[in-house]
Amino acid sequence: MLTLIENAEVYRQRQQALTEQVEEARSVGGLYDDQFSVGLRDVNDLLTIRQEAFSARRQLIDLESQQKRIQYRAASQLGLINPLITGRLGGDDS
């Protein structure tokens, strides 16, 4: 169980780093767009920064999925999977 908690903390830290990376790539991408429009950047620069942004977003989605799996694995090990599932499903009926 402790390993799951430790992994969850590592995932949270990684999520924060990836979120910052996505935001930075967006910001740089906007700057590159502006520079491209005035001829200071070429299309390869735009493609590279967009690829980096896409990769960071994909990694972030993968990480969020892994975090959900950790929650369910921990709940299962504690015998709390049914309350977790019914709590999530029951919350939608309100």
C-alpha positions in Angstrom: 0.0 0.0 0.0 2.8 2.4 0.8 4.3 1.9 -2.7 0.9 3.0 -4.2 1.0 6.2 -2.0 4.6 6.9 -2.9 3.8 6.3 -6.6 0.8 8.7 -6.4 3.1 11.4 -5.0 5.6 10.9 -7.9 2.7 11.0 -10.4 1.5 14.3 -8.8 4.9 15.9 -9.2 5.2 14.6 -12.8 1.7 16.0 -13.5 2.7 19.4 -12.3 5.9 19.4 -14.4 3.9 18.3 -17.5 1.2 20.9 -16.9 3.9 23.5 -16.8 5.5 22.1 -19.9 2.2 22.2 -21.8 1.6 25.8 -20.7 5.2 26.8 -21.7 4.8 25.1 -25.1 1.6 27.0 -25.7 3.2 30.3 -24.8 6.3 29.6 -27.0 4.0 28.4 -29.8 2.2 31.7 -29.8 5.4 33.5 -29.9 6.7 31.3 -32.7 3.4 32.0 -34.6 4.0 35.7 -34.3 7.6 35.4 -35.4 6.6 33.2 -38.3 4.1 35.8 -39.6 6.9 38.4 -39.8 9.4 36.0 -41.3 11.6 35.3 -38.3 10.7 31.6 -38.0 10.3 28.9 -40.5 7.7 26.2 -40.7 10.0 23.6 -39.1 10.2 25.7 -36.0 6.4 25.8 -35.8 6.1 22.0 -36.3 8.7 21.3 -33.7 7.1 23.4 -31.0 3.6 22.0 -31.9 5.0 18.4 -31.7 6.5 19.2 -28.3 3.2 20.6 -27.0 1.3 17.6 -28.4 3.7 15.2 -26.8 3.4 16.9 -23.4 -0.4 16.9 -23.6 -0.4 13.2 -24.5 2.0 12.4 -21.6 -0.3 14.4 -19.3 -3.3 12.4 -20.4 -1.4 9.1 -19.9 -0.4 10.2 -16.4 -3.9 11.1 -15.4 -5.1 7.7 -16.6 -2.3 6.1 -14.5 -3.4 8.1 -11.4 -7.0 6.8 -11.8 -5.7 3.2 -12.0 -3.7 3.9 -8.8 -6.9 5.1 -7.0 -8.8 2.0 -8.1 -6.0 -0.3 -7.2 -5.6 1.2 -3.8 -9.4 1.1 -3.2 -9.4 -2.6 -4.3 -6.6 -3.5 -1.9 -8.5 -1.8 0.9 -11.8 -3.5 0.1 -13.3 -0.2 -0.9 -13.8 -0.7 -4.6 -17.6 -1.0 -4.4 -18.1 2.2 -2.5 -15.7 4.0 -4.9 -17.6 2.7 -7.9 -21.1 3.3 -6.5 -20.1 6.7 -5.2 -19.0 7.8 -8.7 -22.0 6.3 -10.4 -24.4 7.4 -7.7 -23.1 11.0 -7.9 -24.3 11.3 -11.5 -28.0 10.6 -10.6 -28.4 13.7 -8.4 
